[in-house]
């Protein structure tokens, strides 16, 4: 059951003057997040989109809601590490600081396939693309954290679906295959567990930055369409969920808005809506988190700036 916890972005988000914000994904939760943050006068908000035409439409919608919003659209495809690298370079060429990074975009329950770099499509998009972006932006995040009166954060959108990841959590030996031994739902859950474990490692390795992951709720966006289209049972489950727990994009963005701005946030935690810790032992598997970190570093070593 979704619980807002009384969080109201209009009144509970403080002044963001001077802050620079980067949000992957400019539609759905990303657009709503950008719109709500823009009301509090950040210096700049960057959103990404695979299709810049759709990104420009989203930016126009944000400006219509908040005329003073300074929105920049960057073309980026998380399923292409070269595209991620290009977007990071464009951002770094235009901004010397970064206060809040939202690893927000992703895919869900898509058919079996590989990214442009040869990784299972969901782990490659949801985890590895975001890991590279975070890695490339980390020097700027750290530099910003050294400035007076800063509160630098990395907010990663995951899902409570992590609990249905395959046995052992992450099938490292299959990450460069379509991994059809596991169905599309299990592959999605694996990528969401990776999001959380990687965020935990960020929190451990970079104490000057607050790094958290979260579940936004079951949100009414296009993300779940592949699941709805997959087979009769999935369509039935989605139909039932619409009656009992699916929330609007406005509600779905609340947990990440809270995570990015609340003084109550604790680094290294995974939050369910709104601002409630998930204490599962799976999320505290430091050995698996370190193994994922080491694997990720090895895979990304040729993509340094």
C-alpha positions in Angstrom: 0.0 0.0 0.0 1.4 3.4 -1.0 1.8 5.8 1.9 2.8 9.4 1.3 3.9 10.0 4.9 2.5 13.5 4.7 5.3 14.7 2.4 4.3 17.7 0.2 6.9 18.8 -2.3 5.4 22.3 -2.5 6.0 23.0 1.1 8.6 20.4 2.3 11.3 21.0 -0.4 13.5 23.9 0.7 15.0 26.5 -1.6 17.3 24.9 -4.2 19.0 28.1 -5.5 22.4 27.5 -7.0 21.9 23.7 -7.3 22.4 21.7 -10.5 20.3 18.6 -11.0 20.7 15.7 -13.5 17.8 13.3 -14.1 18.0 10.4 -16.4 14.7 10.0 -18.3 12.7 13.1 -19.1 9.2 11.5 -19.2 7.1 9.9 -16.6 8.7 10.1 -13.2 11.6 12.1 -14.5 9.4 14.9 -15.9 7.3 15.0 -12.7 10.5 15.1 -10.6 12.0 17.9 -12.7 8.7 19.9 -12.5 8.5 19.7 -8.8 12.1 20.6 -8.2 11.9 23.5 -10.7 9.4 25.2 -8.4 12.2 25.7 -5.9 14.6 27.6 -8.1 17.5 25.4 -8.8 20.2 26.9 -11.1 19.7 24.2 -13.8 18.0 20.9 -14.4 19.3 18.5 -17.1 17.1 15.7 -18.3 18.0 12.9 -20.7 16.0 11.2 -23.5 16.8 8.5 -26.1 14.6 10.5 -28.5 15.4 14.2 -28.2 12.1 15.2 -29.8 10.3 13.6 -26.9 12.8 15.2 -24.5 12.0 18.6 -26.0 8.3 18.0 -25.5 8.9 17.1 -21.9 11.1 20.2 -21.4 8.3 22.4 -22.9 5.8 20.8 -20.5 8.0 21.5 -17.5 8.5 25.1 -18.6 4.8 25.5 -19.1 4.3 24.4 -15.5 7.2 26.5 -14.2 8.1 29.3 -16.6 11.3 30.1 -14.8 12.7 26.5 -15.2 16.1 26.2 -16.7 15.9 22.9 -18.5 18.5 21.3 -20.8 17.8 18.1 -22.7 20.7 15.7 -23.4 20.4 12.8 -25.8 21.3 9.6 -24.0 20.6 5.9 -24.5 21.5 3.9 -21.4 21.8 0.8 -23.6 24.8 2.3 -25.3 27.9 3.0 -23.2 29.2 5.3 -25.9 26.0 7.3 -25.8 26.3 7.6 -22.0 29.9 8.8 -22.3 28.9 11.4 -24.9 26.1 12.8 -22.7 28.4 12.9 -19.7 30.9 14.9 -21.7 28.2 17.3 -22.9 27.1 17.9 -19.3 30.6 18.4 -18.0 31.4 20.9 -20.7 28.4 23.0 -19.6 28.5 22.7 -15.8 31.2 22.8 -13.1 29.0 21.4 -10.4 26.4 18.7 -9.7 24.3 18.6 -6.6 21.7 15.9 -7.2 22.0 12.9 -9.7 18.8 10.9 -10.3 19.4 7.5 -11.8 15.8 7.3 -12.8 15.3 5.9 -16.3 15.1 2.2 -17.1 13.3 -0.6 -18.9 11.1 -3.3 -17.4 10.3 -6.8 -18.5 11.4 -6.3 -22.1 12.0 -9.2 -24.5 15.3 -11.0 -24.3 18.1 -9.1 -26.0 21.5 -7.5 -25.7 22.6 -3.9 -25.3 24.7 -2.3 -28.0 27.7 -3.4 -26.0 26.6 -7.0 -25.6 25.1 -7.1 -22.1 21.7 -8.6 -21.2 19.4 -5.7 -22.0 17.9 -5.0 -18.6 21.1 -5.3 -16.5 22.9 -3.3 -19.2 20.4 -0.5 -19.3 19.2 -0.3 -15.7 22.5 -0.9 -14.0 25.5 -0.7 -16.2 24.5 2.5 -18.1 23.7 4.3 -14.9 26.9 3.0 -13.3 29.0 4.5 -16.1 27.1 7.8 -15.9 27.7 7.9 -12.1 31.4 7.0 -12.6 32.0 9.8 -15.2 30.1 12.4 -13.1 31.7 11.4 -9.8 34.6 13.8 -9.9 32.2 16.7 -10.3 29.9 15.3 -7.6 32.9 15.1 -5.2 34.1 18.6 -6.1 30.7 20.0 -5.4 30.6 18.2 -2.1 33.7 20.1 -1.0 31.9 23.5 -1.5 30.4 25.3 1.5 26.8 24.4 2.5 26.4 21.6 -0.1 24.4 18.4 0.2 25.3 16.2 -2.7 23.1 13.2 -3.4 22.8 10.3 -5.8 19.2 8.9 -5.9 18.7 5.6 -7.7 15.3 4.3 -8.6 15.0 0.6 -8.0 12.0 -1.5 -7.1 10.8 -3.9 -4.4 10.9 -6.5 -7.2 14.6 -7.0 -6.2 13.2 -9.8 -3.9 12.5 -11.9 -7.0 16.0 -11.8 -8.4 17.4 -15.2 -9.4 19.0 -17.5 -6.7 22.3 -16.1 -5.7 21.2 -12.6 -6.7 23.1 -11.9 -9.8 24.2 -14.4 -12.5 27.6 -12.9 -13.3 28.4 -15.6 -15.8 25.3 -14.9 -17.8 25.4 -11.1 -18.0 26.9 -11.1 -21.5 24.1 -13.4 -22.7 20.4 -12.9 -23.3 20.0 -15.0 -20.1 16.9 -16.7 -21.4 17.4 -19.4 -18.6 15.5 -16.8 -16.6 12.3 -15.1 -17.7 12.0 -11.4 -18.4 10.6 -10.7 -15.0 13.5 -12.4 -13.2 16.0 -10.5 -15.4 14.3 -7.3 -14.5 14.4 -8.1 -10.8 18.1 -8.9 -11.1 18.8 -5.5 -12.5 16.8 -3.8 -9.7 18.8 -5.7 -7.0 22.0 -4.5 -8.8 20.7 -0.9 -8.5 20.4 -1.2 -4.8 23.7 -3.0 -4.2 25.6 -0.6 -6.3 24.0 2.4 -4.5 25.1 0.8 -1.2 28.7 0.6 -2.4 28.5 4.2 -3.5 27.5 5.2 0.0 30.3 3.2 1.5 33.0 4.4 -0.8 32.0 8.1 -1.0 31.1 9.3 2.5 30.9 12.9 1.4 27.9 12.0 -0.8 24.5 10.7 0.3 23.6 7.7 -1.9 20.3 6.0 -1.6 18.0 3.8 -3.6 14.2 3.5 -3.5 11.0 2.0 -4.7 8.7 4.6 -6.2 5.5 2.5 -5.9 3.7 0.8 -8.8 3.4 3.8 -11.0 1.1 4.3 -14.0 3.7 4.9 -16.7 4.6 3.2 -20.0 7.4 1.3 -18.2 5.0 -1.6 -17.4 3.6 -1.9 -20.9 5.9 -4.8 -22.0 4.7 -6.7 -18.9 1.1 -6.0 -19.8 1.7 -7.2 -23.4 3.6 -10.4 -22.4 0.9 -12.9 -21.7 -2.6 -13.3 -20.2 -1.6 -13.8 -16.6 0.6 -10.7 -16.6 -2.3 -8.7 -18.0 -4.6 -10.0 -15.3 -2.1 -9.2 -12.6 -1.7 -5.7 -13.9 -5.4 -5.2 -14.2 -5.8 -6.3 -10.5 -3.0 -4.0 -9.4 -4.7 -1.1 -11.0 -7.5 -1.5 -8.5 -5.4 -1.9 -5.4 -2.0 -0.2 -5.6 -1.1 1.5 -8.9 -0.4 5.2 -8.2 -0.2 8.3 -10.3 3.0 9.7 -11.6 2.5 12.6 -9.2 2.5 10.2 -6.2 5.1 8.0 -7.7 7.6 10.8 -7.8 7.2 11.6 -4.1 9.7 9.1 -2.7 12.5 10.3 -5.0 11.7 13.9 -4.3 11.8 13.1 -0.6 15.1 11.2 -1.0 16.7 14.1 -2.8 15.7 16.8 -0.4 14.7 15.6 3.1 17.0 16.0 6.0 15.9 12.7 7.3 17.6 10.7 4.6 20.4 8.3 5.6 23.0 7.2 3.1 23.2 3.6 2.1 19.5 2.9 2.7 16.7 1.6 0.4 13.4 3.4 0.9 9.8 2.5 0.1 7.1 5.2 -0.2 7.5 7.6 1.4 10.7 7.6 3.4 10.4 4.2 5.0 13.4 1.9 5.2 13.5 -1.6 3.9 15.6 -3.7 6.3 15.8 -6.9 4.2 19.0 -8.9 4.8 19.4 -9.3 1.0 20.1 -5.6 0.7 22.9 -5.9 3.3 24.9 -8.5 1.4 28.2 -6.7 1.3 30.0 -9.5 -0.4 27.6 -9.5 -3.3 27.7 -5.7 -3.5 31.5 -5.8 -3.6 31.5 -8.5 -6.3 29.1 -6.4 -8.4 31.3 -3.3 -7.9 34.4 -5.1 -9.0 32.7 -6.6 -12.0 31.3 -3.2 -13.0 34.6 -1.5 -12.6 36.2 -4.1 -14.9 33.5 -3.8 -17.5 33.8 0.0 -17.5 37.5 0.4 -17.3 37.8 1.5 -21.0 35.2 4.3 -20.7 37.1 6.8 -18.6 37.2 10.4 -19.8 
